Amino acid sequence: MKADEMVVLGGSGSLRLTSKICKYLAVPDAQREVIRFSEGTLFVRILENVRGRQVYVVQSTAHPANDNFMELLFWLDACKRASADSVTAVVPYFSYAKGDKKDEPRVSIRARVCADAIEAAGADRVVTLDLHAPQIQGFFRVPVDDLYALPVLCNAAREKRLSNLVVVSPDAGFAKKARFFATALKCSLAIADKERVAHDEDAEILQVIGHVEGKTALVVDDFTTSGGTLCDVADKLIARGARAVHAAVTHGLFGADALEKIQRSAISSLLVTDSVEILSGDPGGKIQIVSVAPLIGEAIRCIHNRESISGLFENP
């Protein structure tokens, strides 16, 4: 390995994605070892020399979120203690991103705690993808690049050749980002009015704002866990006269029976990126996985070569 060659190291939560990123960059996967002890603790070891090199640790902190988050911290610490020149935490899915504020008495701002921990463990830079709350970038004192999956998802949607399209935001909070999808796809926008009254994964769709009758709807969101919101919005859209409903989501967390629920729903197809590694590898059926490896790989290449990555944020 050349002295100036980057080192891309994948954590347990992103092994397949890391392999794709390395293939895009034409570099080998860094050799590493993870041992899980019976009491639940982790041991990590880098099996090659990283002294003086720029290291990129790729690790989504999805289920099991706490194990994967702790493993990320250990990798960052191991790289620093092995005298890496710089360490970039590449976190395609940043868990606890919904914990971005103190909106009730006696609660933790969980995203801030996670940001502080990542910095304390040794990250010199953070690369992530579609943060649920973009203001989390301000929780860090190191540079943060919050990439958009929009170009990848829009290209995949175009390949479906959906006619008379309308982009639908599942709630008012995602309306701004949904507008970017509508602009990129050159179509109109509708918004579902959603109400969530508890700290659970259930929400009620109250109404749909916008014209959807006779149109093909594309529901866009940053993540889905239970699939409940997507399925409920699809039902509302069909009831309002939509001809068909498709969906495009960045992070597919798919807890419990979410996959089965989506397969039984009114959704014709669901595009989801590989930011989170679905256990089966290929869920099949209505779900189509599109890779963000080239997007993240290009960001890593630009950072490594000290080039601007602003072009990655332009609408396709």
BAFIRO-619008 format. One record per residue: y negated, z negated, x negated of N, C-alpha, C, O in turn; residue in three letters. Coordinates in steps of 0.02 Angstrom, whole numbers. Last residue first. Layout:
N
<<Y Z X> <Y Z X> <Y Z X> <Y Z X> ala>
...
END
This chain:
316
<<-825 493 1506> <-794 557 1491> <-819 612 1537> <-797 669 1532> pro>
<<-961 390 1451> <-920 414 1506> <-890 483 1490> <-925 526 1464> asn>
<<-952 304 1295> <-982 356 1336> <-934 377 1391> <-873 381 1380> glu>
<<-897 217 1207> <-922 189 1269> <-953 241 1315> <-978 224 1369> phe>
<<-866 279 1091> <-810 258 1132> <-832 231 1200> <-791 222 1245> leu>
<<-985 295 1024> <-958 353 1060> <-900 335 1105> <-885 372 1151> gly>
<<-1003 177 954> <-1040 186 1017> <-1013 244 1057> <-1018 244 1118> ser>
<<-953 141 835> <-904 151 888> <-937 164 955> <-904 163 1007> ile>
<<-998 198 671> <-1018 175 738> <-962 188 788> <-927 239 784> ser>
<<-902 144 528> <-933 195 569> <-951 166 637> <-923 116 658> glu>
<<-825 79 430> <-896 61 440> <-934 117 476> <-990 134 458> arg>
<<-692 97 431> <-731 145 391> <-806 134 397> <-846 174 373> asn>
<<-653 -3 519> <-628 -5 450> <-670 40 404> <-682 23 346> his>
<<-714 39 637> <-734 -25 607> <-714 -27 533> <-753 -48 490> ile>
<<-644 159 658> <-717 159 649> <-741 95 615> <-782 97 569> cys>
<<-512 112 673> <-528 160 620> <-603 160 605> <-624 160 547> arg>
<<-525 31 786> <-505 1 722> <-525 47 664> <-551 25 614> ile>
<<-557 131 880> <-604 76 867> <-589 43 800> <-635 29 761> ala>
<<-439 205 876> <-502 236 854> <-555 184 840> <-594 191 793> glu>
<<-350 110 929> <-341 136 861> <-404 167 834> <-420 157 775> gly>
<<-398 98 1059> <-403 41 1014> <-395 63 941> <-430 38 897> ile>
<<-370 232 1101> <-437 203 1108> <-446 145 1059> <-496 142 1023> leu>
<<-232 248 1076> <-281 290 1041> <-351 262 1044> <-389 267 995> pro>
<<-181 141 1162> <-173 139 1090> <-222 185 1053> <-251 164 1004> ala>
<<-179 138 1296> <-245 129 1266> <-241 126 1190> <-290 110 1156> val>
<<-75 239 1399> <-85 199 1338> <-158 197 1316> <-193 248 1318> ser>
<<-21 211 1565> <-57 254 1518> <-78 211 1458> <-98 154 1467> val>
<<110 202 1679> <76 169 1623> <43 221 1578> <75 269 1557> ile>
<<123 200 1851> <121 244 1793> <80 209 1738> <23 190 1749> gln>
<<216 154 1991> <174 131 1936> <181 177 1876> <236 191 1852> ile>
<<304 185 2091> <234 205 2100> <190 192 2039> <134 216 2036> lys>
<<441 194 1983> <417 196 2051> <345 221 2055> <329 273 2027> gly>
<<422 101 1826> <443 157 1868> <412 154 1938> <364 118 1950> gly>
<<408 8 1725> <421 -17 1792> <441 38 1841> <474 24 1891> pro>
<<459 -3 1571> <442 52 1615> <458 31 1687> <515 36 1708> asp>
<<464 -135 1516> <444 -77 1476> <423 -18 1518> <373 14 1502> gly>
<<493 -252 1576> <543 -199 1582> <527 -138 1540> <569 -96 1528> ser>
<<376 -328 1550> <440 -347 1519> <491 -290 1521> <528 -281 1472> leu>
<<226 -251 1503> <272 -267 1558> <342 -276 1529> <365 -235 1489> ile>
<<102 -301 1404> <168 -270 1400> <213 -296 1456> <234 -353 1457> glu>
<<-63 -251 1429> <-14 -305 1439> <55 -273 1442> <65 -223 1477> val>
<<-110 -126 1400> <-143 -184 1368> <-100 -246 1374> <-101 -290 1330> ser>
<<-69 -5 1451> <-19 -46 1417> <-51 -103 1377> <-23 -127 1328> asp>
<<-143 20 1616> <-137 30 1544> <-84 -16 1515> <-57 -59 1549> thr>
<<-97 102 1767> <-111 40 1732> <-102 52 1658> <-58 90 1638> val>
<<-106 174 1925> <-114 186 1854> <-132 119 1821> <-176 83 1845> leu>
<<-6 189 2062> <-48 142 2026> <-47 159 1952> <5 159 1920> leu>
<<8 274 2220> <22 269 2148> <-27 220 2117> <-83 211 2141> ser>
<<-6 241 2355> <37 298 2336> <55 296 2262> <110 314 2243> ser>
<<-3 93 2446> <-28 125 2385> <20 180 2365> <80 169 2358> ile>
<<51 19 2546> <23 85 2564> <-4 123 2504> <-27 179 2511> ala>
<<197 -62 2470> <130 -58 2500> <111 13 2519> <149 60 2509> ser>
<<310 -80 2398> <317 -79 2471> <252 -64 2506> <251 -55 2567> arg>
<<264 -85 2268> <310 -31 2286> <317 -24 2361> <329 31 2386> gln>
<<191 -204 2273> <156 -140 2265> <200 -82 2285> <176 -34 2317> ile>
<<296 -296 2285> <245 -292 2337> <207 -226 2334> <193 -195 2386> lys>
<<363 -278 2165> <397 -261 2227> <347 -253 2284> <354 -208 2326> glu>
<<264 -326 2077> <288 -258 2071> <322 -234 2136> <310 -179 2160> leu>
<<248 -462 2119> <193 -414 2124> <217 -342 2122> <194 -301 2161> ala>
<<323 -578 2125> <349 -519 2158> <297 -463 2164> <302 -422 2209> asp>
<<262 -647 1976> <309 -657 2032> <335 -591 2059> <364 -551 2022> ala>
<<128 -543 1911> <166 -605 1917> <212 -603 1977> <204 -563 2023> gly>
<<51 -432 1840> <111 -428 1881> <153 -492 1879> <207 -494 1850> phe>
<<-47 -379 1754> <-14 -443 1737> <51 -453 1777> <99 -479 1751> leu>
<<-118 -246 1693> <-65 -260 1743> <-27 -323 1724> <19 -321 1684> gly>
<<-280 -202 1668> <-230 -251 1647> <-180 -265 1703> <-198 -293 1755> his>
<<-345 -89 1736> <-339 -95 1663> <-280 -140 1644> <-235 -118 1608> thr>
<<-296 18 1868> <-311 -50 1845> <-301 -54 1770> <-254 -24 1744> val>
<<-309 115 2008> <-311 118 1934> <-337 51 1909> <-391 29 1927> ala>
<<-227 188 2151> <-262 133 2118> <-259 143 2043> <-213 176 2017> ala>
<<-237 276 2309> <-211 268 2241> <-250 211 2209> <-300 189 2236> his>
<<-206 319 2474> <-237 269 2430> <-199 268 2363> <-138 260 2361> val>
<<-255 444 2594> <-207 415 2547> <-244 366 2502> <-305 371 2494> ala>
<<-350 456 2695> <-291 499 2697> <-236 472 2652> <-177 477 2669> arg>
<<-427 326 2788> <-416 358 2723> <-350 398 2726> <-301 375 2755> ala>
<<-452 256 2907> <-444 328 2909> <-436 364 2843> <-438 425 2840> gly>
<<-452 121 2908> <-517 152 2916> <-513 229 2912> <-564 262 2914> arg>
<<-320 94 2878> <-344 79 2946> <-411 112 2960> <-426 128 3017> ala>
<<-324 128 2743> <-284 169 2788> <-306 158 2861> <-310 205 2900> ile>
<<-406 22 2700> <-428 91 2692> <-389 138 2738> <-418 183 2769> leu>
<<-328 -91 2727> <-393 -83 2760> <-416 -10 2757> <-444 16 2806> lys>
<<-220 -67 2641> <-209 -71 2713> <-274 -60 2751> <-276 -24 2801> asp>
<<-286 -73 2517> <-253 -11 2538> <-241 -10 2613> <-252 41 2646> ala>
<<-325 -207 2516> <-377 -155 2518> <-346 -89 2542> <-377 -53 2581> val>
<<-198 -264 2506> <-239 -278 2565> <-294 -225 2572> <-309 -202 2627> asp>
<<-155 -217 2380> <-117 -200 2441> <-158 -210 2504> <-155 -169 2549> cys>
<<-252 -274 2295> <-242 -201 2297> <-207 -181 2362> <-227 -132 2394> leu>
<<-233 -412 2320> <-297 -380 2336> <-288 -304 2342> <-313 -274 2389> thr>
<<-97 -433 2277> <-119 -445 2345> <-183 -408 2364> <-187 -377 2417> gly>
<<-53 -429 2150> <-54 -365 2186> <-81 -371 2256> <-88 -321 2291> gly>
<<-59 -538 2070> <-12 -541 2126> <-5 -473 2161> <44 -462 2196> ser>
<<-143 -471 1969> <-90 -520 1954> <-38 -521 2009> <21 -507 1997> thr>
<<-240 -347 1893> <-205 -370 1953> <-150 -417 1932> <-114 -404 1883> thr>
<<-404 -302 1830> <-336 -328 1823> <-306 -343 1892> <-342 -350 1942> phe>
<<-513 -221 1859> <-499 -236 1789> <-429 -266 1780> <-399 -257 1727> asp>
<<-499 -78 1971> <-510 -148 1957> <-493 -161 1884> <-463 -119 1851> asp>
<<-511 41 2104> <-515 25 2032> <-529 -49 2023> <-566 -79 2062> val>
<<-436 150 2215> <-459 81 2206> <-456 65 2132> <-404 74 2100> val>
<<-471 297 2280> <-447 271 2216> <-477 202 2206> <-536 196 2190> leu>
<<-430 388 2427> <-463 330 2395> <-430 313 2329> <-368 315 2322> ala>
<<-468 536 2500> <-417 505 2457> <-452 450 2418> <-498 463 2379> thr>
<<-532 539 2671> <-537 545 2598> <-476 516 2563> <-438 477 2592> lys>
<<-536 515 2806> <-516 581 2784> <-516 591 2709> <-502 647 2685> gly>
<<-656 388 2783> <-614 425 2831> <-600 496 2805> <-646 532 2786> glu>
<<-744 320 2706> <-679 333 2676> <-635 376 2722> <-582 399 2701> val>
<<-904 267 2670> <-866 316 2709> <-801 332 2673> <-801 356 2617> his>
<<-941 88 2664> <-942 156 2639> <-897 202 2680> <-857 178 2720> gly>
<<-860 -60 2650> <-927 -32 2656> <-928 37 2624> <-916 44 2564> ile>
<<-738 -143 2739> <-750 -92 2688> <-818 -60 2702> <-832 -37 2757> val>
<<-704 -321 2758> <-724 -255 2782> <-731 -207 2723> <-729 -228 2665> gln>
<<-626 -429 2707> <-660 -435 2770> <-679 -367 2799> <-671 -356 2859> leu>
<<-484 -479 2630> <-528 -422 2634> <-560 -421 2703> <-525 -414 2753> ile>
<<-456 -632 2552> <-456 -597 2616> <-506 -540 2613> <-564 -550 2595> glu>
<<-341 -681 2422> <-408 -667 2446> <-403 -627 2511> <-354 -593 2523> ala>
<<-246 -777 2311> <-251 -747 2377> <-324 -739 2397> <-364 -785 2388> asp>
<<-219 -852 2202> <-221 -779 2192> <-224 -742 2259> <-206 -683 2263> glu>
<<-331 -993 2196> <-265 -963 2199> <-273 -888 2192> <-327 -863 2178> asp>
<<-435 -1092 2226> <-414 -1072 2159> <-342 -1047 2160> <-298 -1076 2129> his>
<<-513 -1022 2377> <-478 -1073 2338> <-460 -1047 2269> <-468 -987 2255> ala>
<<-572 -917 2442> <-596 -984 2459> <-562 -1039 2419> <-581 -1097 2425> val>
<<-637 -759 2430> <-586 -803 2402> <-611 -875 2410> <-666 -891 2386> arg>
<<-665 -606 2510> <-683 -677 2508> <-623 -717 2481> <-567 -710 2504> glu>
<<-735 -443 2492> <-679 -490 2483> <-704 -562 2480> <-757 -576 2452> lys>
<<-767 -289 2546> <-798 -356 2548> <-741 -407 2548> <-704 -413 2597> asp>
<<-758 -142 2451> <-724 -189 2496> <-757 -257 2490> <-773 -280 2435> ala>
<<-855 3 2443> <-846 -66 2419> <-810 -107 2472> <-830 -107 2530> ile>
<<-861 171 2379> <-856 124 2435> <-840 55 2406> <-813 50 2350> ala>
<<-938 318 2316> <-915 250 2304> <-913 211 2369> <-958 217 2411> leu>
<<-901 494 2276> <-938 439 2308> <-904 372 2295> <-850 369 2267> ser>
<<-887 580 2116> <-869 568 2186> <-910 509 2213> <-948 478 2176> cys>
<<-863 607 1976> <-907 648 2018> <-889 642 2092> <-877 691 2126> lys>
<<-800 529 1887> <-756 572 1927> <-796 615 1977> <-767 654 2014> leu>
<<-908 460 1833> <-866 499 1788> <-823 549 1827> <-810 604 1804> ala>
<<-957 397 1949> <-999 444 1913> <-957 490 1869> <-967 550 1867> thr>
<<-849 314 1980> <-870 365 2029> <-913 418 1995> <-907 477 2009> ala>
<<-847 231 1867> <-789 273 1883> <-810 330 1929> <-792 388 1918> phe>
<<-971 169 1883> <-959 210 1823> <-899 257 1834> <-900 315 1813> phe>
<<-947 99 2000> <-996 153 2001> <-988 198 1940> <-996 259 1946> arg>
<<-863 1 1954> <-835 53 1997> <-882 112 2002> <-859 169 2007> ala>
<<-954 -80 1889> <-906 -43 1849> <-874 13 1890> <-861 67 1864> lys>
<<-1022 -127 2005> <-1059 -93 1951> <-1012 -51 1909> <-1026 7 1894> lys>
<<-921 -190 2083> <-955 -130 2107> <-990 -91 2052> <-989 -29 2051> ala>
<<-858 -306 2063> <-836 -251 2021> <-873 -186 2037> <-858 -133 2009> phe>
<<-914 -391 2158> <-922 -407 2088> <-903 -350 2041> <-930 -346 1986> gly>
<<-873 -347 2282> <-942 -333 2261> <-952 -344 2187> <-992 -310 2155> ala>
<<-707 -274 2269> <-754 -327 2288> <-823 -309 2261> <-831 -261 2222> asp>
<<-639 -159 2238> <-605 -209 2280> <-649 -267 2300> <-629 -307 2343> pro>
<<-717 -1 2255> <-717 -65 2220> <-684 -117 2265> <-700 -120 2324> ser>
<<-658 161 2259> <-667 100 2298> <-665 39 2252> <-617 30 2215> val>
<<-705 331 2258> <-687 272 2219> <-703 209 2259> <-757 205 2289> val>
<<-640 468 2342> <-690 415 2345> <-663 357 2303> <-606 336 2312> val>
<<-607 645 2342> <-597 578 2315> <-656 531 2331> <-713 553 2332> leu>
<<-549 772 2375> <-593 736 2421> <-591 661 2404> <-575 619 2447> asn>
<<-392 765 2283> <-447 800 2316> <-486 754 2363> <-460 704 2388> ser>
<<-325 737 2125> <-337 707 2191> <-399 740 2222> <-452 743 2191> leu>
<<-254 771 2005> <-288 821 2047> <-297 796 2119> <-279 830 2167> arg>
<<-198 696 1909> <-165 693 1975> <-195 744 2023> <-167 757 2076> lys>
<<-284 707 1804> <-221 744 1799> <-183 744 1866> <-141 787 1877> glu>
<<-382 617 1840> <-396 689 1846> <-332 730 1844> <-326 780 1879> arg>
<<-319 497 1806> <-333 512 1877> <-347 586 1887> <-325 615 1937> ala>
<<-319 507 1667> <-254 505 1702> <-264 521 1777> <-222 554 1807> ala>
<<-457 503 1645> <-419 562 1624> <-352 565 1660> <-330 619 1682> asn>
<<-483 374 1693> <-512 432 1726> <-475 496 1708> <-463 538 1751> cys>
<<-414 294 1601> <-393 294 1671> <-421 354 1709> <-387 383 1751> leu>
<<-485 323 1483> <-413 332 1486> <-390 338 1558> <-350 382 1575> val>
<<-618 287 1514> <-601 356 1495> <-527 371 1502> <-507 425 1524> pro>
<<-602 144 1552> <-623 196 1599> <-605 266 1577> <-577 304 1617> leu>
<<-581 41 1468> <-522 83 1482> <-540 141 1528> <-497 183 1541> ala>
<<-697 -3 1345> <-686 15 1415> <-624 59 1421> <-616 107 1384> tyr>
<<-714 -146 1233> <-701 -76 1248> <-689 -65 1322> <-673 -112 1358> leu>
<<-817 -246 1162> <-782 -247 1226> <-772 -174 1248> <-817 -144 1278> asp>
<<-829 -317 1013> <-829 -249 1041> <-785 -251 1104> <-724 -256 1099> asp>
<<-926 -440 937> <-875 -426 988> <-883 -355 1013> <-938 -336 1033> val>
<<-966 -533 789> <-972 -473 830> <-912 -464 877> <-855 -479 859> pro>
<<-977 -714 814> <-956 -656 774> <-963 -594 819> <-965 -600 880> val>
<<-1003 -806 906> <-1055 -797 856> <-1038 -740 809> <-1079 -719 768> arg>
<<-965 -795 1081> <-946 -788 1011> <-1008 -782 967> <-1060 -756 989> phe>
<<-1019 -792 1204> <-988 -855 1184> <-970 -854 1110> <-961 -907 1079> phe>
<<-1058 -664 1231> <-1109 -710 1206> <-1082 -778 1187> <-1117 -818 1157> gly>
<<-946 -609 1286> <-966 -586 1219> <-1016 -634 1189> <-1017 -644 1128> gln>
<<-947 -656 1413> <-907 -694 1366> <-922 -671 1294> <-911 -709 1247> ile>
<<-1009 -567 1496> <-1052 -615 1462> <-1014 -658 1412> <-1044 -694 1372> gln>
<<-909 -495 1561> <-937 -468 1499> <-981 -517 1461> <-988 -511 1400> pro>
<<-767 -550 1624> <-838 -572 1626> <-870 -549 1560> <-860 -582 1509> ala>
<<-655 -478 1591> <-669 -491 1663> <-742 -513 1672> <-773 -497 1722> his>
<<-666 -350 1472> <-671 -421 1486> <-689 -431 1560> <-732 -397 1587> leu>
<<-608 -221 1423> <-627 -237 1491> <-623 -312 1506> <-583 -335 1547> asp>
<<-540 -278 1276> <-540 -222 1323> <-555 -247 1393> <-519 -289 1419> leu>
<<-594 -317 1106> <-557 -330 1168> <-567 -272 1216> <-599 -222 1198> thr>
<<-610 -378 947> <-608 -317 986> <-567 -332 1048> <-511 -357 1043> val>
<<-707 -479 842> <-661 -477 899> <-667 -408 932> <-722 -384 945> val>
<<-718 -544 675> <-739 -496 726> <-686 -497 782> <-629 -514 770> arg>
<<-666 -641 599> <-731 -617 579> <-760 -569 631> <-820 -555 631> asp>
<<-570 -783 638> <-587 -715 656> <-658 -698 633> <-705 -736 646> ala>
<<-527 -916 611> <-542 -871 556> <-561 -799 573> <-567 -758 529> gly>
<<-519 -1021 697> <-457 -1001 664> <-468 -948 610> <-425 -937 569> ala>
<<-646 -1027 750> <-626 -1080 705> <-563 -1061 666> <-554 -1083 609> ala>
<<-642 -914 836> <-687 -915 778> <-664 -967 727> <-663 -952 667> glu>
<<-546 -959 927> <-534 -897 890> <-579 -894 828> <-556 -874 774> ile>
<<-611 -1073 978> <-547 -1080 941> <-533 -1018 899> <-511 -1024 842> ala>
<<-721 -1020 1044> <-732 -1065 988> <-669 -1071 945> <-672 -1074 884> asp>
<<-653 -948 1144> <-696 -913 1095> <-707 -956 1033> <-702 -932 977> ala>
<<-592 -1052 1215> <-551 -1002 1182> <-591 -965 1128> <-565 -952 1074> cys>
<<-706 -1118 1264> <-659 -1154 1221> <-616 -1105 1181> <-605 -1114 1121> val>
<<-757 -1016 1344> <-796 -1038 1287> <-751 -1077 1237> <-758 -1069 1177> arg>
<<-660 -1007 1443> <-670 -949 1399> <-710 -969 1337> <-697 -943 1283> ala>
<<-672 -1132 1509> <-613 -1116 1469> <-623 -1058 1421> <-597 -1059 1365> arg>
<<-765 -1249 1537> <-781 -1179 1530> <-729 -1151 1481> <-740 -1147 1420> ile>
<<-690 -1371 1645> <-699 -1343 1578> <-722 -1270 1583> <-701 -1234 1628> ser>
<<-767 -1481 1765> <-721 -1427 1746> <-739 -1401 1677> <-795 -1408 1654> val>
<<-854 -1571 1836> <-799 -1596 1794> <-746 -1542 1780> <-686 -1556 1782> arg>
<<-905 -1477 1979> <-910 -1537 1936> <-846 -1548 1896> <-791 -1535 1921> pro>
<<-914 -1298 1959> <-893 -1357 1997> <-901 -1417 1951> <-904 -1409 1890> glu>
<<-946 -1199 1874> <-970 -1190 1943> <-947 -1247 1988> <-958 -1245 2049> asp>
<<-970 -1156 1725> <-958 -1222 1755> <-987 -1220 1826> <-1045 -1238 1836> lys>
<<-887 -1004 1671> <-945 -1043 1694> <-923 -1110 1721> <-864 -1120 1738> lys>
<<-775 -930 1645> <-836 -914 1606> <-896 -956 1625> <-951 -945 1599> asp>
<<-632 -905 1669> <-662 -971 1659> <-725 -966 1618> <-730 -993 1563> gly>
<<-586 -778 1664> <-617 -799 1728> <-650 -868 1722> <-690 -886 1764> lys>
<<-526 -772 1542> <-592 -740 1548> <-626 -758 1614> <-687 -754 1620> ala>
<<-400 -818 1516> <-451 -869 1530> <-521 -839 1536> <-570 -876 1537> tyr>
<<-355 -683 1405> <-343 -730 1460> <-397 -784 1462> <-435 -792 1414> ser>
<<-389 -528 1366> <-415 -594 1348> <-405 -641 1408> <-444 -638 1456> phe>
<<-300 -397 1306> <-311 -435 1367> <-329 -506 1347> <-290 -541 1315> tyr>
<<-319 -356 1171> <-326 -308 1226> <-336 -342 1294> <-375 -318 1335> pro>
<<-389 -413 1042> <-360 -447 1100> <-367 -401 1160> <-416 -407 1197> val>
<<-392 -421 878> <-390 -368 929> <-352 -396 988> <-291 -403 986> val>
<<-485 -499 762> <-440 -515 817> <-445 -460 870> <-497 -453 902> ala>
<<-494 -461 594> <-519 -442 661> <-466 -459 712> <-408 -437 707> thr>
<<-539 -526 442> <-487 -529 494> <-519 -513 561> <-566 -548 583> val>
<<-558 -484 270> <-586 -494 337> <-528 -492 387> <-477 -460 375> ser>
<<-480 -511 157> <-552 -501 150> <-587 -511 216> <-640 -542 218> asp>
<<-357 -640 151> <-379 -576 178> <-455 -571 171> <-490 -621 177> ala>
<<-296 -757 99> <-352 -726 64> <-367 -655 86> <-388 -613 46> ser>
<<-209 -827 174> <-179 -779 127> <-232 -737 92> <-216 -687 60> ala>
<<-291 -892 258> <-261 -932 205> <-225 -889 153> <-211 -910 97> arg>
<<-317 -786 347> <-371 -816 307> <-344 -854 248> <-370 -849 192> lys>
<<-189 -767 402> <-223 -713 365> <-278 -740 321> <-285 -719 263> cys>
<<-166 -890 465> <-122 -868 410> <-155 -814 368> <-149 -814 307> ala>
<<-266 -888 563> <-268 -939 511> <-225 -918 451> <-245 -927 393> asp>
<<-220 -781 641> <-287 -779 611> <-292 -827 553> <-318 -811 500> leu>
<<-95 -832 680> <-99 -771 640> <-167 -766 605> <-171 -748 547> trp>
<<-134 -943 756> <-95 -954 696> <-97 -892 650> <-101 -899 589> phe>
<<-200 -881 863> <-237 -926 819> <-200 -936 753> <-231 -936 700> leu>
<<-91 -812 921> <-148 -775 895> <-187 -819 845> <-205 -795 791> leu>
<<-13 -921 963> <13 -877 911> <-44 -837 879> <-46 -828 818> glu>
<<-95 -969 1065> <-83 -1010 1006> <-57 -968 948> <-77 -978 891> met>
<<-82 -861 1155> <-148 -879 1127> <-140 -921 1064> <-174 -910 1015> phe>
<<54 -861 1183> <24 -803 1149> <-44 -819 1120> <-62 -793 1067> asn>
<<65 -986 1248> <104 -971 1187> <72 -914 1148> <64 -918 1087> asp>
<<-22 -966 1357> <-37 -1018 1308> <2 -1007 1243> <-26 -1016 1188> asn>
<<36 -855 1428> <-32 -853 1401> <-44 -904 1346> <-73 -888 1294> ala>
<<180 -768 1416> <155 -837 1425> <89 -846 1389> <86 -845 1328> pro>
<<48 -677 1496> <106 -721 1505> <157 -712 1449> <177 -656 1435> his>
<<-77 -629 1372> <-49 -630 1440> <12 -676 1440> <27 -709 1390> ala>
<<-160 -600 1262> <-143 -668 1279> <-122 -673 1352> <-146 -716 1389> thr>
<<-118 -478 1141> <-141 -494 1208> <-118 -564 1225> <-63 -585 1206> ser>
<<-152 -444 979> <-115 -492 1020> <-149 -501 1087> <-204 -530 1090> gln>
<<-166 -388 819> <-164 -364 888> <-122 -412 930> <-62 -419 917> val>
<<-269 -406 685> <-215 -441 721> <-218 -421 794> <-267 -436 828> val>
<<-306 -326 545> <-319 -320 616> <-258 -349 653> <-204 -320 652> tyr>
<<-381 -352 387> <-324 -361 431> <-346 -359 504> <-398 -386 522> val>
<<-422 -288 235> <-449 -296 303> <-390 -296 351> <-353 -247 356> gln>
<<-379 -380 84> <-374 -324 130> <-409 -341 197> <-422 -399 213> arg>
<<-368 -485 -5> <-422 -438 -15> <-423 -380 34> <-463 -334 27> gly>
<<-197 -502 26> <-254 -526 -14> <-305 -470 -24> <-289 -416 -47> arg>
<<-83 -477 91> <-144 -456 125> <-206 -478 87> <-262 -473 112> val>
<<85 -436 62> <23 -457 31> <-37 -431 71> <-43 -371 83> asn>
<<202 -486 191> <177 -440 140> <108 -464 117> <77 -506 149> glu>
<<240 -563 299> <291 -548 248> <268 -495 198> <309 -463 166> leu>
<<170 -704 370> <157 -634 352> <202 -618 293> <203 -654 243> ile>
<<235 -811 493> <230 -796 422> <218 -721 413> <252 -680 443> arg>
<<232 -950 607> <220 -879 592> <213 -870 517> <189 -914 482> val>
<<308 -1050 726> <297 -1042 654> <288 -968 640> <330 -927 660> phe>
<<280 -1153 870> <287 -1088 838> <275 -1093 763> <237 -1136 739> leu>
<<365 -1267 985> <314 -1249 936> <331 -1182 902> <387 -1158 906> thr>
<<469 -1307 1068> <416 -1265 1096> <362 -1244 1047> <317 -1207 1067> gly>
<<577 -1371 1019> <529 -1413 1055> <469 -1374 1080> <423 -1402 1109> glu>
<<644 -1270 951> <671 -1293 1015> <622 -1337 1054> <625 -1339 1115> ser>
<<532 -1144 886> <574 -1202 880> <592 -1230 949> <559 -1215 999> phe>
<<523 -982 844> <508 -1027 900> <557 -1085 898> <617 -1075 908> arg>
<<450 -887 718> <506 -931 735> <483 -978 791> <430 -1010 786> ile>
<<409 -729 663> <390 -782 710> <454 -822 726> <505 -793 744> val>
<<347 -626 533> <403 -666 560> <375 -720 606> <325 -752 591> glu>
<<309 -457 480> <293 -527 496> <352 -560 527> <402 -528 544> arg>
<<237 -314 410> <297 -354 418> <278 -427 429> <237 -455 393> gln>
<<132 -202 497> <138 -256 448> <201 -297 462> <216 -312 520> ala>
<<176 -34 524> <169 -101 554> <176 -153 498> <221 -148 457> asp>
<<88 88 422> <149 51 443> <131 -13 479> <79 -43 467> pro>
<<-20 215 491> <-9 159 445> <54 122 468> <71 125 527> val>
<<-78 310 577> <-34 331 522> <-29 277 468> <-32 291 408> ala>
<<-143 278 691> <-181 271 629> <-142 294 567> <-169 297 512> leu>
<<-42 299 785> <-105 336 791> <-143 336 725> <-171 386 704> tyr>
<<50 205 739> <68 276 739> <6 319 743> <1 369 708> lys>
<<-21 89 766> <-4 106 697> <15 179 690> <-3 212 641> cys>
<<-22 95 906> <-85 96 868> <-73 117 796> <-109 157 768> ile>
<<115 82 932> <79 144 952> <13 151 914> <-5 205 893> lys>
<<137 -48 884> <174 9 855> <140 75 871> <136 119 828> ser>
<<55 -119 971> <40 -117 900> <74 -59 866> <45 -24 824> thr>
<<125 -103 1091> <59 -75 1084> <39 -69 1011> <10 -19 990> leu>
<<241 -176 1061> <246 -104 1075> <178 -71 1068> <173 -16 1040> arg>
<<187 -307 1036> <226 -271 986> <229 -196 998> <219 -157 952> leu>
<<107 -409 1094> <84 -339 1091> <123 -297 1041> <93 -255 1007> ser>
<<149 -539 1085> <127 -515 1150> <107 -442 1152> <92 -415 1205> gly>
<<175 -565 952> <232 -558 998> <212 -529 1066> <253 -499 1100> ser>
<<57 -465 858> <86 -527 881> <140 -514 933> <150 -457 954> gly>
<<48 -351 723> <57 -362 794> <87 -430 809> <136 -451 778> gly>
<<-69 -296 609> <-15 -344 620> <-11 -359 695> <-61 -377 726> leu>
<<-122 -184 496> <-120 -195 568> <-58 -236 583> <-2 -215 571> val>
<<-227 -166 363> <-164 -198 382> <-168 -212 457> <-212 -248 480> val>
<<-297 -24 277> <-298 -77 327> <-228 -105 338> <-177 -73 325> met>
<<-318 1 103> <-283 20 165> <-283 -39 213> <-271 -96 193> glu>
<<-370 -25 -19> <-417 -19 36> <-384 0 102> <-419 12 151> asp>
<<-257 -30 -101> <-298 -90 -95> <-346 -86 -35> <-360 -137 -3> ala>
<<-110 44 -28> <-171 48 -67> <-215 -13 -52> <-212 -43 2> lys>
<<60 0 -42> <0 0 0> <-62 0 -44> <-67 -39 -91> met>
END
